[in-house]
Amino acid sequence: MGMPGGQELLIILAIVVLLFGAKKIPELAKGLGKGIKNFKAEMKNDDEEEEIKTASAETPKKVESEKETTSKEAPKTTEQA
């Protein structure tokens, strides 16, 4: 089952015209175009948010590693004095 041929595309187009009417098709295409545009914009925003999260996630790791080195020291008690 491959791509539809010329006759098959014409039949599909005729069915779409019968279902929606000739006046509705431009509105449907316009809505589809806006949907695709919004989807691309959201994907771009999602990528930017991911970069921000990655950048902010790297900074605390450095701080945590510093905290780990200081916490690995032996605890000081009053008995050691």
PyMOL commands that place a pseudoatom at each C-alpha (Angstrom):
pseudoatom trace, name=CA, resn=MET, resi=1, chain=A, elem=C, hetatm=0, pos=[0.000, 0.000, 0.000]
pseudoatom trace, name=CA, resn=GLY, resi=2, chain=A, elem=C, hetatm=0, pos=[1.809, 3.086, -1.222]
pseudoatom trace, name=CA, resn=MET, resi=3, chain=A, elem=C, hetatm=0, pos=[1.023, 6.668, -1.952]
pseudoatom trace, name=CA, resn=PRO, resi=4, chain=A, elem=C, hetatm=0, pos=[-2.360, 7.362, -3.564]
pseudoatom trace, name=CA, resn=GLY, resi=5, chain=A, elem=C, hetatm=0, pos=[-2.284, 8.018, -7.288]
pseudoatom trace, name=CA, resn=GLY, resi=6, chain=A, elem=C, hetatm=0, pos=[-3.854, 10.849, -9.278]
pseudoatom trace, name=CA, resn=GLN, resi=7, chain=A, elem=C, hetatm=0, pos=[-7.331, 9.321, -9.556]
pseudoatom trace, name=CA, resn=GLU, resi=8, chain=A, elem=C, hetatm=0, pos=[-7.383, 8.392, -5.889]
pseudoatom trace, name=CA, resn=LEU, resi=9, chain=A, elem=C, hetatm=0, pos=[-6.438, 11.941, -4.877]
pseudoatom trace, name=CA, resn=LEU, resi=10, chain=A, elem=C, hetatm=0, pos=[-9.262, 13.345, -7.035]
pseudoatom trace, name=CA, resn=ILE, resi=11, chain=A, elem=C, hetatm=0, pos=[-11.762, 10.995, -5.391]
pseudoatom trace, name=CA, resn=ILE, resi=12, chain=A, elem=C, hetatm=0, pos=[-10.545, 12.022, -1.924]
pseudoatom trace, name=CA, resn=LEU, resi=13, chain=A, elem=C, hetatm=0, pos=[-10.789, 15.708, -2.898]
pseudoatom trace, name=CA, resn=ALA, resi=14, chain=A, elem=C, hetatm=0, pos=[-14.330, 15.193, -4.201]
pseudoatom trace, name=CA, resn=ILE, resi=15, chain=A, elem=C, hetatm=0, pos=[-15.355, 13.511, -0.943]
pseudoatom trace, name=CA, resn=VAL, resi=16, chain=A, elem=C, hetatm=0, pos=[-13.861, 16.379, 1.088]
pseudoatom trace, name=CA, resn=VAL, resi=17, chain=A, elem=C, hetatm=0, pos=[-15.767, 18.936, -1.045]
pseudoatom trace, name=CA, resn=LEU, resi=18, chain=A, elem=C, hetatm=0, pos=[-18.999, 16.990, -0.569]
pseudoatom trace, name=CA, resn=LEU, resi=19, chain=A, elem=C, hetatm=0, pos=[-18.522, 16.703, 3.189]
pseudoatom trace, name=CA, resn=PHE, resi=20, chain=A, elem=C, hetatm=0, pos=[-17.432, 20.241, 3.977]
pseudoatom trace, name=CA, resn=GLY, resi=21, chain=A, elem=C, hetatm=0, pos=[-18.559, 22.317, 1.009]
pseudoatom trace, name=CA, resn=ALA, resi=22, chain=A, elem=C, hetatm=0, pos=[-16.403, 24.521, -1.179]
pseudoatom trace, name=CA, resn=LYS, resi=23, chain=A, elem=C, hetatm=0, pos=[-16.694, 27.510, 1.177]
pseudoatom trace, name=CA, resn=LYS, resi=24, chain=A, elem=C, hetatm=0, pos=[-15.436, 25.635, 4.236]
pseudoatom trace, name=CA, resn=ILE, resi=25, chain=A, elem=C, hetatm=0, pos=[-12.257, 24.260, 2.653]
pseudoatom trace, name=CA, resn=PRO, resi=26, chain=A, elem=C, hetatm=0, pos=[-10.288, 27.577, 2.795]
pseudoatom trace, name=CA, resn=GLU, resi=27, chain=A, elem=C, hetatm=0, pos=[-11.326, 27.999, 6.433]
pseudoatom trace, name=CA, resn=LEU, resi=28, chain=A, elem=C, hetatm=0, pos=[-10.168, 24.476, 7.225]
pseudoatom trace, name=CA, resn=ALA, resi=29, chain=A, elem=C, hetatm=0, pos=[-6.848, 25.071, 5.481]
pseudoatom trace, name=CA, resn=LYS, resi=30, chain=A, elem=C, hetatm=0, pos=[-6.397, 28.356, 7.360]
pseudoatom trace, name=CA, resn=GLY, resi=31, chain=A, elem=C, hetatm=0, pos=[-7.113, 26.640, 10.677]
pseudoatom trace, name=CA, resn=LEU, resi=32, chain=A, elem=C, hetatm=0, pos=[-4.709, 23.835, 9.831]
pseudoatom trace, name=CA, resn=GLY, resi=33, chain=A, elem=C, hetatm=0, pos=[-2.001, 26.365, 8.963]
pseudoatom trace, name=CA, resn=LYS, resi=34, chain=A, elem=C, hetatm=0, pos=[-2.481, 28.207, 12.259]
pseudoatom trace, name=CA, resn=GLY, resi=35, chain=A, elem=C, hetatm=0, pos=[-2.338, 24.924, 14.131]
pseudoatom trace, name=CA, resn=ILE, resi=36, chain=A, elem=C, hetatm=0, pos=[0.939, 23.968, 12.505]
pseudoatom trace, name=CA, resn=LYS, resi=37, chain=A, elem=C, hetatm=0, pos=[2.358, 27.437, 13.195]
pseudoatom trace, name=CA, resn=ASN, resi=38, chain=A, elem=C, hetatm=0, pos=[1.368, 27.240, 16.869]
pseudoatom trace, name=CA, resn=PHE, resi=39, chain=A, elem=C, hetatm=0, pos=[2.832, 23.744, 17.142]
pseudoatom trace, name=CA, resn=LYS, resi=40, chain=A, elem=C, hetatm=0, pos=[6.174, 24.883, 15.740]
pseudoatom trace, name=CA, resn=ALA, resi=41, chain=A, elem=C, hetatm=0, pos=[6.219, 27.896, 18.068]
pseudoatom trace, name=CA, resn=GLU, resi=42, chain=A, elem=C, hetatm=0, pos=[5.527, 25.694, 21.096]
pseudoatom trace, name=CA, resn=MET, resi=43, chain=A, elem=C, hetatm=0, pos=[8.253, 23.259, 20.064]
pseudoatom trace, name=CA, resn=LYS, resi=44, chain=A, elem=C, hetatm=0, pos=[10.676, 26.171, 19.809]
pseudoatom trace, name=CA, resn=ASN, resi=45, chain=A, elem=C, hetatm=0, pos=[9.619, 27.458, 23.246]
pseudoatom trace, name=CA, resn=ASP, resi=46, chain=A, elem=C, hetatm=0, pos=[9.961, 23.974, 24.691]
pseudoatom trace, name=CA, resn=ASP, resi=47, chain=A, elem=C, hetatm=0, pos=[13.517, 23.724, 23.345]
pseudoatom trace, name=CA, resn=GLU, resi=48, chain=A, elem=C, hetatm=0, pos=[14.388, 27.102, 24.898]
pseudoatom trace, name=CA, resn=GLU, resi=49, chain=A, elem=C, hetatm=0, pos=[12.918, 26.054, 28.252]
pseudoatom trace, name=CA, resn=GLU, resi=50, chain=A, elem=C, hetatm=0, pos=[14.899, 22.818, 28.098]
pseudoatom trace, name=CA, resn=GLU, resi=51, chain=A, elem=C, hetatm=0, pos=[18.124, 24.769, 27.519]
pseudoatom trace, name=CA, resn=ILE, resi=52, chain=A, elem=C, hetatm=0, pos=[17.337, 26.997, 30.489]
pseudoatom trace, name=CA, resn=LYS, resi=53, chain=A, elem=C, hetatm=0, pos=[16.630, 23.978, 32.692]
pseudoatom trace, name=CA, resn=THR, resi=54, chain=A, elem=C, hetatm=0, pos=[19.867, 22.346, 31.573]
pseudoatom trace, name=CA, resn=ALA, resi=55, chain=A, elem=C, hetatm=0, pos=[21.868, 25.491, 32.306]
pseudoatom trace, name=CA, resn=SER, resi=56, chain=A, elem=C, hetatm=0, pos=[20.269, 25.954, 35.718]
pseudoatom trace, name=CA, resn=ALA, resi=57, chain=A, elem=C, hetatm=0, pos=[20.679, 22.259, 36.546]
pseudoatom trace, name=CA, resn=GLU, resi=58, chain=A, elem=C, hetatm=0, pos=[24.447, 22.449, 36.005]
pseudoatom trace, name=CA, resn=THR, resi=59, chain=A, elem=C, hetatm=0, pos=[24.970, 25.240, 38.539]
pseudoatom trace, name=CA, resn=PRO, resi=60, chain=A, elem=C, hetatm=0, pos=[23.514, 23.446, 41.591]
pseudoatom trace, name=CA, resn=LYS, resi=61, chain=A, elem=C, hetatm=0, pos=[25.611, 20.372, 40.844]
pseudoatom trace, name=CA, resn=LYS, resi=62, chain=A, elem=C, hetatm=0, pos=[28.751, 22.430, 41.327]
pseudoatom trace, name=CA, resn=VAL, resi=63, chain=A, elem=C, hetatm=0, pos=[27.442, 23.747, 44.616]
pseudoatom trace, name=CA, resn=GLU, resi=64, chain=A, elem=C, hetatm=0, pos=[26.455, 20.237, 45.712]
pseudoatom trace, name=CA, resn=SER, resi=65, chain=A, elem=C, hetatm=0, pos=[29.923, 18.912, 44.954]
pseudoatom trace, name=CA, resn=GLU, resi=66, chain=A, elem=C, hetatm=0, pos=[31.409, 21.656, 47.134]
pseudoatom trace, name=CA, resn=LYS, resi=67, chain=A, elem=C, hetatm=0, pos=[28.988, 20.765, 49.929]
pseudoatom trace, name=CA, resn=GLU, resi=68, chain=A, elem=C, hetatm=0, pos=[29.890, 17.088, 49.640]
pseudoatom trace, name=CA, resn=THR, resi=69, chain=A, elem=C, hetatm=0, pos=[33.601, 17.789, 50.084]
pseudoatom trace, name=CA, resn=THR, resi=70, chain=A, elem=C, hetatm=0, pos=[32.968, 19.824, 53.199]
pseudoatom trace, name=CA, resn=SER, resi=71, chain=A, elem=C, hetatm=0, pos=[30.524, 17.286, 54.622]
pseudoatom trace, name=CA, resn=LYS, resi=72, chain=A, elem=C, hetatm=0, pos=[33.022, 14.430, 54.169]
pseudoatom trace, name=CA, resn=GLU, resi=73, chain=A, elem=C, hetatm=0, pos=[35.216, 15.868, 56.908]
pseudoatom trace, name=CA, resn=ALA, resi=74, chain=A, elem=C, hetatm=0, pos=[35.083, 14.068, 60.220]
pseudoatom trace, name=CA, resn=PRO, resi=75, chain=A, elem=C, hetatm=0, pos=[32.426, 15.457, 62.532]
pseudoatom trace, name=CA, resn=LYS, resi=76, chain=A, elem=C, hetatm=0, pos=[33.859, 17.464, 65.398]
pseudoatom trace, name=CA, resn=THR, resi=77, chain=A, elem=C, hetatm=0, pos=[32.586, 16.580, 68.836]
pseudoatom trace, name=CA, resn=THR, resi=78, chain=A, elem=C, hetatm=0, pos=[33.250, 18.089, 72.215]
pseudoatom trace, name=CA, resn=GLU, resi=79, chain=A, elem=C, hetatm=0, pos=[35.125, 14.960, 73.259]
pseudoatom trace, name=CA, resn=GLN, resi=80, chain=A, elem=C, hetatm=0, pos=[37.916, 15.617, 70.744]
pseudoatom trace, name=CA, resn=ALA, resi=81, chain=A, elem=C, hetatm=0, pos=[38.982, 18.834, 72.504]
for i in range(1, 81): cmd.bond("trace and resi %d" % i, "trace and resi %d" % (i + 1))
show_as sticks, trace
zoom trace
